[in-house]
Amino acid sequence: MLEKTRASRGLGEWGTVLKSEVDKRIAVMSCVRPYEETIKECFVKVESSGHINVDENKIANAGFNGFHHYHPTLGLKCFGARNFSVSHIDRYACPKNWINLLSFNLPKGPEVIGFNRQFTYIPNDAAKRDLVVATPKDIMNYLSR
């Protein structure tokens, strides 16, 4: 997912489905469906350069409980950091008991965060495989590394 994010510079939004759960304060993703399969299975309803719609019922009926989407960087490359502040549209479009992922590009490379209605999760190491609950201060510390 991060490599596709890196390669997506200049492209519009895209996304895929996933299975997720919370283990204490860590977001665990047990399955991330390849993008091509997501399109083939029609989990994505509409795609455009700045918007993506998903069929939440179809996703849930297939046993998934999360959705990843890529946010293209608009304007200066450093503006991608604003994605650490999950928009109210993205946050409240997230169904209960789902953890969604958001990926985007920063000058140092691709990033991924998780979110649900309550929390934002950021990577706790360089591998970006474990995401932990983050406060606004944690996010600012992460960005200053």
Secondary structure, 3 states (H helix, E strand, C coil): CHHHHHHCCCCCCCEEEEEEEEECCEEEEEEECCHHHHHHCCCEEEECCCCEEECHHHHHHCCCCEEEEECCCCCCHHHHHHHHCCCHHHHHHCCCCCCEEEEEEECCEEEEEEECCCCEEEECCCCCCCEEEECHHHHHHHHCC
